[in-house]
Amino acid sequence: MGNNSALALLLLLLFFMLPCLPATPITDRVTGECAPPFTAAVGGKCILVSSTSKGSWYVMKDFCETLGGRLLTINTENIHYYVVKYLENNGYTGRDYWIGANNEHADGQYHWLDGSKVKMGTPFWGAMNGHQEPGVATEHCGMLFKGDFYFMHDYRCNEELYPICEAK
């Protein structure tokens, strides 16, 4: 068999194998690479989505820290995308989730729990009543809002939501 024939056979084989390959990226699949209780490798992070524990932003911050992690940081479009896909693919939709952003620093800017600044605007933050989030002066904690396709919104920190934790 000549080189051209072998190459053609290889390409034909790959073409027929495409439907057998996973439709979702490997980083969107549950793997054994994360130490319990963080069981999902999503966008390069080991996360835990709680569907049983619910509380204020501060209570859920402590909850994640007790597990050896922190509330989720979403600092790239890829992480945001893969987290939303993970929620959709694993039956976690229908709930709002706390993430690790708040604007209680002296500068009024949103920060992640590691101290880095939260990127503002699109594609991270959603809109409410035609206005770009974050919006309300009495809402200081970041969440993923089910009513806006899991874009980030600010919310009253004392409301009870479920957390998404990430391993440190």
N, C-alpha and C positions, 0 to 999 in steps of 0.2 A: 504494500500500500504506500503510495507516494505521500510526500508532505502535505500537498494540497488536499488529498483525499482524507487523510487523518484529521486535518484541521476542519474540513467540512463535516466529518462525522462528529467531532467534538462539539462544534457549533450546533449541529442538529440535536445532539443529546442534551446540551444545555437549554436549548429552546423548549424541548419537551419537559424538562425538569422544572422550569420556572413556576408552573402552577403548584408544585410541591413545596416550594420555598415558603417560609413564614411570611405572612402579609404585614406583620408589624415588626419594627426594629427589635433587635435582641434586647436593647436597653428598656423596652416596654414590657418585658416578660418577667415573670416571677422566677428568681434564680436562687440557688443555694449560696450565693456569694455574700449575702448580708448576715450579720450576726443577729440572732433573735434579740428583741422582738421585731427588729426591722427586717422584713421578709421580702420586700419588693425592690428590685434594682430598677429605678426609673430615671432616665436622663442622666445616668452616672451617679445618682444618689440612692442610698438605702433609706427607704421611707416606711412609715407605718401610718395607715389611714384608720382612725378609730371610728367605729360605728356604734360603740357602746358608751364611751366616756364623753361627757358633754359638760361644758362649763364656760365661765367667763374667759376672756383672753388670758388673764393672769393665772387663773387656775389651770388652764390648758398649757400655758408656758411651763408651769411647775410640773405638770403631768409629764410632758416630754422630757424635761430635765431629769426627772426621777427615773426615766427609762434609759438615760444616758445619751439623750439627744437634745433637740431644740425644735421649736416650731419651724416649719419649712421656709427656706429662703428660695425665692424665684428670681434669679438675677440674669437669666438668659431666656430668649424666646423658645429655645429647644426644651429647656426644663419645663417651662409653662405648658408647652404643647404636650409633652410626654406625660406630665401629671394629669392633665385633663383627659387624655386618651386612657390612662390607667384607670381613672375614676369611671369612665364610660364602659370600659371593657370588663370591669370587675364588680359591677353592681353597686357602686358607691355614689351614684347620682341621686338627686332628690334631697340632698342636704347641703347646707352651707358649711364652709370649713375655715377655721382660723389658720392663718399663716403668720410668720414671724416678723411682720412689719408693724411699726407704730410711729406716731409723730409726736411723742412726748418729750423729745429732746428740746433743748433751749432754742435751737434754730428753727423749730417748726417744720423742718423737713422730715419726711418719712425715712426711717432707718431700719435695717435688718438687725436681728439680735446680735450679730457679730460686729455691729457698729458701722457697716458700710451703708451708703445711701441707696435708697430704692429708686430705680429708674422710673421716671414719671411719664405719663401719656401712653399713647399707643405703642406697642401692642399689648402692654400689660394691664392697664387700667381700662375699665369699662365706662359706660355712660349711664346716667340716671336722669330721667325726665329731660333728655336732650342736652345735659351738661356732663362734661368730662369729670370723672372721678379722679381723685378724692374731692368731696364737695362740701359736706356739712361740718361746720366748726365744732360741733359737739361729738363728732365721730373721729376717734383717734387710733383705731386698731384695724389692721389689714385682714381681709378675708377673701375667699373665693366664693363668688355669689352665683348660686345655681340659676337664678332668674336672669342672668346675663352671660350664659354660656361659660361660666367659671372664670370670667375676667375678674381682676382684683377690684375691690371696693373698700371704702372705709366704713366702719360700723362702730356703734357704741361698745366699748370694751367690756361692759358688765353684762352684755347679752350672752346667752348660753348657746354655743356652737360646738361642733365636733372639731378635733384637731387633726392636722396632718403634721406628723413629726418626721424629722430626718436625723440620721445618725450623725454624731459630731466627728 
